[in-house]
Amino acid sequence: MELLLGNLRLEFKDIKYSLGNMVDMTLNVIDNALAFNFKFVKTACCGSGTLNAQGSCSPISDLCSNRNEYLFWDSFHPTQTASKLAAFTLYGGEPRFVSPINFSQLPDA
């Protein structure tokens, strides 16, 4: 994606964009879970089986008591708390998470 956007930038000089690195953002939260107030970064809040990640979230699934302590809602989706953190990072984050500029810098670019 970064290469594609870089090529578009060569063709359209005025194009401005931000590209979020969700993998690095997620790994940063996993590595620093307590700093982000997450107690559970390897177990899903809703699901079944190992780590609540083998079965989809359904009315008969195991459900955590406090979803704000979890990074993942189910085997694929982040919790609302994690999504909010991602949005703030995309808006004002540093270049290792969003580049070449963050979302807050787009209007002035």
Contacts in CASP RR format, 6 or more apart in sequence:
PFRMAT RR
TARGET T0000
AUTHOR 0000-0000-0000
METHOD contacts of the structure
MODEL  1
MELLLGNLRLEFKDIKYSLGNMVDMTLNVIDNALAFNFKFVKTACCGSGT
LNAQGSCSPISDLCSNRNEYLFWDSFHPTQTASKLAAFTLYGGEPRFVSP
INFSQLPDA
1 19 0 8 1.000
2 19 0 8 1.000
5 15 0 8 1.000
5 17 0 8 1.000
5 19 0 8 1.000
8 15 0 8 1.000
9 15 0 8 1.000
9 17 0 8 1.000
16 101 0 8 1.000
16 106 0 8 1.000
16 109 0 8 1.000
17 100 0 8 1.000
17 106 0 8 1.000
18 90 0 8 1.000
18 98 0 8 1.000
18 99 0 8 1.000
18 100 0 8 1.000
18 101 0 8 1.000
18 102 0 8 1.000
18 103 0 8 1.000
18 105 0 8 1.000
18 106 0 8 1.000
19 98 0 8 1.000
19 99 0 8 1.000
19 100 0 8 1.000
20 90 0 8 1.000
20 97 0 8 1.000
20 98 0 8 1.000
20 99 0 8 1.000
21 96 0 8 1.000
21 97 0 8 1.000
21 98 0 8 1.000
21 99 0 8 1.000
22 86 0 8 1.000
24 96 0 8 1.000
24 97 0 8 1.000
25 86 0 8 1.000
25 89 0 8 1.000
25 97 0 8 1.000
26 71 0 8 1.000
28 97 0 8 1.000
29 36 0 8 1.000
29 38 0 8 1.000
29 41 0 8 1.000
29 71 0 8 1.000
29 82 0 8 1.000
29 85 0 8 1.000
30 41 0 8 1.000
30 42 0 8 1.000
30 71 0 8 1.000
33 39 0 8 1.000
33 41 0 8 1.000
33 71 0 8 1.000
36 85 0 8 1.000
37 68 0 8 1.000
37 69 0 8 1.000
37 81 0 8 1.000
38 69 0 8 1.000
38 70 0 8 1.000
38 71 0 8 1.000
38 81 0 8 1.000
38 82 0 8 1.000
39 69 0 8 1.000
39 70 0 8 1.000
40 64 0 8 1.000
40 69 0 8 1.000
40 70 0 8 1.000
40 71 0 8 1.000
41 70 0 8 1.000
41 71 0 8 1.000
41 72 0 8 1.000
42 51 0 8 1.000
43 51 0 8 1.000
43 52 0 8 1.000
43 53 0 8 1.000
43 70 0 8 1.000
43 72 0 8 1.000
44 51 0 8 1.000
44 52 0 8 1.000
44 53 0 8 1.000
44 57 0 8 1.000
44 70 0 8 1.000
44 72 0 8 1.000
44 73 0 8 1.000
44 74 0 8 1.000
44 75 0 8 1.000
45 52 0 8 1.000
45 63 0 8 1.000
45 64 0 8 1.000
45 67 0 8 1.000
45 70 0 8 1.000
45 72 0 8 1.000
45 73 0 8 1.000
45 74 0 8 1.000
45 79 0 8 1.000
46 52 0 8 1.000
46 57 0 8 1.000
46 61 0 8 1.000
46 62 0 8 1.000
46 63 0 8 1.000
46 64 0 8 1.000
46 67 0 8 1.000
46 73 0 8 1.000
46 74 0 8 1.000
47 53 0 8 1.000
47 54 0 8 1.000
47 55 0 8 1.000
47 56 0 8 1.000
47 57 0 8 1.000
47 58 0 8 1.000
47 61 0 8 1.000
47 62 0 8 1.000
47 63 0 8 1.000
47 74 0 8 1.000
47 75 0 8 1.000
48 54 0 8 1.000
48 55 0 8 1.000
48 61 0 8 1.000
48 62 0 8 1.000
49 55 0 8 1.000
49 62 0 8 1.000
52 61 0 8 1.000
52 62 0 8 1.000
52 64 0 8 1.000
52 74 0 8 1.000
52 75 0 8 1.000
53 72 0 8 1.000
53 74 0 8 1.000
53 75 0 8 1.000
54 75 0 8 1.000
55 61 0 8 1.000
55 75 0 8 1.000
56 74 0 8 1.000
56 75 0 8 1.000
57 63 0 8 1.000
57 73 0 8 1.000
57 74 0 8 1.000
64 70 0 8 1.000
67 73 0 8 1.000
67 79 0 8 1.000
67 80 0 8 1.000
67 81 0 8 1.000
68 79 0 8 1.000
68 80 0 8 1.000
68 81 0 8 1.000
70 79 0 8 1.000
70 81 0 8 1.000
70 82 0 8 1.000
71 78 0 8 1.000
71 79 0 8 1.000
71 82 0 8 1.000
72 78 0 8 1.000
72 79 0 8 1.000
72 82 0 8 1.000
73 79 0 8 1.000
73 80 0 8 1.000
78 86 0 8 1.000
89 97 0 8 1.000
89 98 0 8 1.000
90 97 0 8 1.000
90 98 0 8 1.000
90 102 0 8 1.000
90 103 0 8 1.000
91 102 0 8 1.000
91 103 0 8 1.000
91 104 0 8 1.000
92 98 0 8 1.000
92 102 0 8 1.000
92 103 0 8 1.000
92 104 0 8 1.000
93 102 0 8 1.000
94 102 0 8 1.000
101 109 0 8 1.000
END
